Each structure stands twice: as structure tokens, then as C-alpha cells.
């Protein structure tokens, strides 16, 4: 099952909507988020917190990804899930 949705994030005084996709498999899931053309995978860890992984770290712009922005996206996801 794959569902598309948008994640609303306020970061540095600006509003963003990032397209995302929920992918369920077995007893777990992951969320793929398109952050300005770079795919970021969010998955729950053992403590039910989300960790973020860049799907293709070799992609241009991936190394310049703002960790604070990714943290803001994770906060939005966790506020909905918890």
C-alpha cells in the first residue's frame, strides 16, 4: 500500500509543503519525502523515533542538505504519529 500526502513545515519563517509517500511492509513502514528534489527516507527506530536517511547521498545537492530542515520534517511526522 502506498499513499501520497504532503508534509507542511515552517522553517526559518517560511511555509513549505513537501510531497511524501507512505510505504508499508510487514509490521513496519517508511516515509519517502521529496525535499527539493532529494529523496529522504524516514523510518521508525526501536524507540519509535524517526531517523532520516538520504536515499542517494551521491546526488548533487545531497551533501548540502540542511539538517535543521530535516529535523523540522521529522518533528512534524512525530507530532502526528505520537
Buried (B, 14 or more C-beta within 10 A) or exposed (E): EEEEEEBEBEBEEEEBEBEBBBBEEEEEBBBBBBBEEBBBBBBBEEEEEBEBEBEEEEEEEBEEBEEEBBEBBBEBBBEEEE
